[in-house]
């Protein structure tokens, strides 16, 4: 039986990844830094590893004998303390890489994001050759980009490192995007930035998990792979249907993009000036990610990994309406 080590196992993607691995008979060891996280991963069938990303010796001991490390732990918020983004997303990735190398793990799959390409302009059918901007827009894109550099630099004959970049993860057991959207609508704070008629790529969480396993099995060392559901869709139609699975109507209110951009900048200045830790009602990263086209080309994953996105958008939406968990 093969064994995998998972960071971020109690999070949205991590929970689904553990389910996918266990369904395939893979033994899983999952890092947990709290009692609640430990209970979550244990209930999913993973062996609990008590510790944090900065405890390199704990990581190394737990990784010993593992066939692959899946590094999914990260701060995925668009706002917060820069030092925390540094500690978790950048330094934490460095600790995971060092531990995997010391433990003799042959392969590591790192979860990144299309957000590393965000600089304020639309992203249109980008592939892995598109360079990251010198000045990414926000702490999350910046920190994930820095983490990517560490992962690529760590690739060697002893440790094969691969990066996957899923775009707009949605679906089963969502504790991030969908709940926030629902809360925003119910609070009367939701508006279609830029009208919402632009295209977006998406990736059902079960498809992300399949892509991660295929990256572990077939990914080239030092390679990056975008993961999506297939062809892009209109953002407004997709979010309308996604919210409808929760019996929520997003309404018709529109915030023009020309207004959203300066408003987001001004809001960030106020939040930064007052040193507010709460999420601002509008920020530049969010405007860039959902207020204009963000489409990516996953042909490389389909050609090199045999990736095939088994869950269609229609099937994923239907499962959400039924409250059904999908494991591809």
C-alpha positions as CSV (number, residue, x, y, z in Angstrom):
1,X,0.0,0.0,0.0
2,X,1.3,3.4,-0.9
3,X,1.4,6.2,1.7
4,X,0.8,9.9,1.2
5,X,1.5,12.8,3.5
6,X,-1.0,15.7,3.3
7,X,-0.7,19.2,4.7
8,X,-3.9,21.3,5.0
9,X,-5.9,18.1,5.3
10,X,-8.6,19.7,7.5
11,X,-9.2,22.4,4.9
12,X,-11.7,22.4,2.0
13,X,-9.3,20.9,-0.6
14,X,-7.5,18.8,1.9
15,X,-10.6,17.0,3.1
16,X,-11.6,16.1,-0.4
17,X,-8.1,15.0,-1.2
18,X,-8.0,12.6,1.8
19,X,-11.4,11.2,0.7
20,X,-10.0,10.6,-2.8
21,X,-6.8,9.0,-1.6
22,X,-8.6,6.7,0.9
23,X,-11.1,5.7,-1.8
24,X,-8.1,4.5,-3.8
25,X,-6.6,2.5,-0.9
26,X,-3.8,5.0,-0.2
27,X,-2.7,5.3,3.4
28,X,-2.7,8.9,4.5
29,X,-0.8,10.8,7.2
30,X,-2.2,14.3,7.7
31,X,-0.7,17.3,9.5
32,X,-3.0,18.8,12.1
33,X,-2.1,21.8,14.3
34,X,-5.3,21.8,16.4
35,X,-7.6,19.4,18.1
36,X,-10.4,20.3,15.7
37,X,-8.1,19.6,12.7
38,X,-7.0,16.3,14.1
39,X,-10.6,15.2,14.6
40,X,-11.5,16.1,11.1
41,X,-8.7,14.3,9.4
42,X,-9.0,11.3,11.7
43,X,-12.7,11.0,10.8
44,X,-11.7,10.9,7.1
45,X,-9.4,7.9,7.7
46,X,-6.1,9.7,7.9
47,X,-3.4,9.1,10.6
48,X,-3.0,12.3,12.6
49,X,0.4,14.0,12.7
50,X,0.2,16.7,15.4
51,X,2.3,19.7,14.5
52,X,2.7,22.8,12.4
53,X,4.4,23.8,9.2
54,X,7.4,25.4,11.1
55,X,8.2,22.1,13.0
56,X,10.5,20.7,10.4
57,X,11.6,17.7,12.5
58,X,8.0,16.7,13.1
59,X,7.4,16.9,9.4
60,X,10.5,14.9,8.5
61,X,9.6,12.1,10.9
62,X,6.1,11.9,9.7
63,X,7.1,11.9,6.0
64,X,9.5,9.0,6.4
65,X,8.4,6.1,4.2
66,X,5.9,8.2,2.3
67,X,5.7,7.9,-1.5
68,X,4.4,11.5,-2.1
69,X,3.8,14.7,-0.2
70,X,0.7,16.8,-1.1
71,X,1.2,20.4,0.2
72,X,-2.2,22.0,0.3
73,X,-1.8,24.1,3.5
74,X,-1.9,27.9,2.9
75,X,-3.5,31.1,3.9
76,X,-5.9,31.7,1.1
77,X,-7.5,34.9,2.3
78,X,-7.2,38.1,0.3
79,X,-6.4,40.2,3.4
80,X,-4.4,39.8,6.6
81,X,-1.1,40.2,8.3
82,X,1.8,40.1,5.8
83,X,3.9,38.3,8.4
84,X,1.4,35.5,8.5
85,X,1.4,35.1,4.8
86,X,5.2,35.0,5.0
87,X,5.2,32.4,7.8
88,X,2.6,30.1,6.3
89,X,2.7,30.4,2.6
90,X,6.4,31.1,2.0
91,X,8.3,29.8,5.0
92,X,5.9,26.9,5.6
93,X,6.5,25.7,2.0
94,X,10.2,25.9,2.5
95,X,10.0,23.8,5.7
96,X,7.8,21.2,3.9
97,X,10.3,21.0,1.1
98,X,13.3,20.6,3.4
99,X,11.6,17.9,5.4
100,X,10.5,16.0,2.3
101,X,14.1,16.1,1.0
102,X,15.5,15.0,4.4
103,X,13.0,12.2,4.7
104,X,13.8,10.8,1.3
105,X,10.3,11.4,-0.2
106,X,10.6,11.0,-4.0
107,X,7.8,13.3,-5.1
108,X,6.0,16.5,-3.9
109,X,2.9,18.1,-5.4
110,X,2.4,21.7,-4.4
111,X,-1.0,23.4,-4.7
112,X,-0.7,26.9,-6.1
113,X,-3.2,29.1,-7.9
114,X,-3.9,31.1,-11.0
115,X,-3.8,34.1,-8.7
116,X,0.0,34.2,-9.0
117,X,-0.6,35.8,-12.4
118,X,-2.8,38.6,-11.1
119,X,-1.5,42.2,-11.8
120,X,-4.8,44.0,-12.4
121,X,-5.3,43.1,-16.0
122,X,-7.6,40.4,-17.4
123,X,-6.0,36.9,-17.8
124,X,-7.1,35.4,-21.2
125,X,-6.4,31.7,-21.9
126,X,-3.1,31.8,-20.1
127,X,-0.8,28.8,-20.2
128,X,2.1,27.8,-18.0
129,X,4.5,29.9,-20.1
130,X,3.0,33.2,-19.0
131,X,5.4,34.8,-16.6
132,X,4.4,35.8,-13.1
133,X,4.2,39.6,-12.8
134,X,7.0,41.5,-10.9
135,X,4.4,43.2,-8.8
136,X,1.5,40.8,-8.1
137,X,-1.8,42.3,-6.8
138,X,-2.2,41.4,-3.1
139,X,-0.6,39.3,-0.4
140,X,-2.1,36.0,-1.5
141,X,-0.7,36.2,-5.1
142,X,2.6,37.5,-3.9
143,X,3.1,34.8,-1.2
144,X,1.9,32.0,-3.5
145,X,4.3,33.2,-6.2
146,X,7.2,33.2,-3.8
147,X,6.3,29.7,-2.7
148,X,6.3,28.5,-6.3
149,X,9.8,29.8,-6.7
150,X,10.9,27.6,-3.7
151,X,9.1,24.6,-5.1
152,X,10.7,24.9,-8.5
153,X,14.2,25.5,-7.1
154,X,13.8,22.4,-4.9
155,X,13.3,20.1,-7.9
156,X,16.2,17.6,-8.1
157,X,17.1,14.0,-8.9
158,X,16.2,13.2,-5.3
159,X,13.0,15.1,-4.9
160,X,10.7,15.6,-7.9
161,X,8.5,18.7,-7.3
162,X,5.4,19.5,-9.3
163,X,3.0,22.5,-9.1
164,X,-0.7,22.4,-9.9
165,X,-2.7,25.6,-10.4
166,X,-6.5,25.0,-10.1
167,X,-8.7,27.9,-11.0
168,X,-11.8,28.7,-8.9
169,X,-12.2,25.6,-6.8
170,X,-15.9,24.8,-6.1
171,X,-18.1,21.8,-5.3
172,X,-18.3,19.3,-2.4
173,X,-18.1,20.4,1.2
174,X,-17.2,24.0,0.4
175,X,-16.2,25.9,3.5
176,X,-14.6,28.8,1.6
177,X,-16.0,30.4,-1.6
178,X,-19.7,29.3,-1.5
179,X,-20.4,30.2,2.1
180,X,-18.8,33.6,1.6
181,X,-20.9,34.2,-1.5
182,X,-24.1,33.2,0.3
183,X,-23.2,35.5,3.3
184,X,-22.5,38.4,1.0
185,X,-25.8,38.0,-0.8
186,X,-27.8,37.6,2.4
187,X,-26.1,40.7,3.8
188,X,-27.1,42.8,0.8
189,X,-23.4,43.3,-0.1
190,X,-23.2,41.4,-3.3
191,X,-22.9,43.0,-6.8
192,X,-21.9,41.8,-10.2
193,X,-18.4,43.4,-10.6
194,X,-18.1,44.5,-14.2
195,X,-21.5,43.0,-14.9
196,X,-20.3,39.4,-14.6
197,X,-20.7,38.7,-18.3
198,X,-17.0,37.9,-18.8
199,X,-15.6,34.4,-19.0
200,X,-14.0,32.4,-16.2
201,X,-12.3,29.0,-15.8
202,X,-13.4,26.8,-13.0
203,X,-12.4,23.5,-11.4
204,X,-14.6,21.2,-9.3
205,X,-12.8,20.1,-6.1
206,X,-13.0,16.5,-7.2
207,X,-11.3,17.3,-10.5
208,X,-8.6,19.1,-8.6
209,X,-8.0,16.0,-6.5
210,X,-7.8,13.8,-9.6
211,X,-5.3,16.3,-11.1
212,X,-3.2,16.2,-8.0
213,X,-3.0,12.4,-8.1
214,X,-2.1,12.4,-11.7
215,X,0.5,15.1,-11.1
216,X,2.0,12.8,-8.5
217,X,2.0,9.8,-10.9
218,X,3.0,11.5,-14.1
219,X,4.1,15.1,-13.5
220,X,7.5,16.2,-14.8
221,X,9.9,17.6,-12.3
222,X,9.8,21.4,-12.1
223,X,6.6,21.6,-14.2
224,X,3.5,23.6,-13.6
225,X,0.0,22.4,-14.6
226,X,-3.2,24.4,-14.7
227,X,-6.3,22.4,-13.8
228,X,-9.9,23.3,-14.9
229,X,-13.3,21.8,-15.6
230,X,-12.7,22.3,-19.3
231,X,-13.9,25.2,-21.5
232,X,-14.5,28.5,-19.8
233,X,-18.0,29.6,-18.8
234,X,-19.7,33.0,-18.2
235,X,-19.0,34.0,-14.6
236,X,-22.5,35.4,-14.0
237,X,-24.2,32.2,-15.3
238,X,-21.9,30.0,-13.2
239,X,-22.3,31.9,-10.0
240,X,-26.0,32.2,-10.5
241,X,-26.3,28.5,-10.8
242,X,-23.9,27.8,-8.0
243,X,-25.9,30.1,-5.6
244,X,-29.2,28.5,-6.8
245,X,-28.0,25.2,-5.3
246,X,-28.4,26.9,-1.9
247,X,-31.7,28.5,-2.9
248,X,-30.0,31.9,-3.0
249,X,-30.7,34.5,-5.7
250,X,-27.8,36.9,-6.3
251,X,-30.0,39.6,-7.8
252,X,-29.2,42.1,-10.5
253,X,-27.1,44.8,-8.9
254,X,-24.0,45.7,-10.9
255,X,-20.8,47.5,-9.8
256,X,-19.0,48.8,-12.9
257,X,-15.4,47.7,-13.2
258,X,-14.2,51.3,-13.7
259,X,-15.7,52.1,-10.3
260,X,-14.7,48.9,-8.5
261,X,-11.0,49.3,-9.1
262,X,-10.5,52.7,-7.5
263,X,-13.0,51.8,-4.8
264,X,-11.1,48.7,-3.9
265,X,-7.8,50.7,-3.7
266,X,-9.4,53.3,-1.5
267,X,-10.9,50.7,0.8
268,X,-7.6,48.9,1.2
269,X,-5.9,52.3,2.1
270,X,-8.5,52.8,4.8
271,X,-8.2,49.3,6.2
272,X,-4.4,49.5,6.2
273,X,-4.4,52.9,7.7
274,X,-6.7,51.8,10.5
275,X,-4.8,48.5,10.8
276,X,-8.1,46.6,10.6
277,X,-7.8,42.8,10.6
278,X,-11.3,42.1,9.2
279,X,-11.8,41.4,5.5
280,X,-12.5,44.7,3.7
281,X,-15.8,44.8,1.8
282,X,-13.8,45.2,-1.5
283,X,-10.2,44.6,-2.4
284,X,-8.1,44.7,-5.5
285,X,-7.3,41.0,-5.6
286,X,-11.0,40.0,-5.6
287,X,-11.8,42.6,-8.2
288,X,-9.0,41.2,-10.4
289,X,-10.1,37.6,-9.9
290,X,-13.9,37.9,-10.4
291,X,-14.4,41.3,-11.9
292,X,-12.9,40.5,-15.3
293,X,-11.9,37.6,-17.4
294,X,-9.7,34.9,-15.9
295,X,-9.3,32.0,-18.2
296,X,-6.5,29.4,-18.3
297,X,-5.5,26.6,-20.6
298,X,-5.0,23.2,-19.0
299,X,-3.9,21.4,-22.2
300,X,-0.5,20.6,-20.7
301,X,-2.2,18.6,-17.8
302,X,-4.4,16.8,-20.3
303,X,-1.5,16.0,-22.6
304,X,1.2,15.1,-20.1
305,X,-0.8,13.8,-17.1
306,X,-3.8,12.3,-18.8
307,X,-6.0,14.7,-16.8
308,X,-9.6,14.5,-17.9
309,X,-11.8,16.4,-15.4
310,X,-14.3,13.6,-14.7
311,X,-16.9,15.8,-13.0
312,X,-18.7,18.1,-15.3
313,X,-20.1,21.5,-14.1
314,X,-23.7,20.2,-14.6
315,X,-23.0,17.0,-12.5
316,X,-21.2,19.1,-9.8
317,X,-24.1,21.5,-9.6
318,X,-26.7,18.7,-9.4
319,X,-24.7,17.0,-6.6
320,X,-24.6,20.3,-4.7
321,X,-28.4,20.6,-5.0
322,X,-28.8,17.1,-3.6
323,X,-26.2,17.7,-0.9
324,X,-24.1,14.8,-2.2
325,X,-20.4,14.4,-1.9
326,X,-18.6,13.5,-5.2
327,X,-15.4,11.5,-5.1
328,X,-14.0,11.0,-8.6
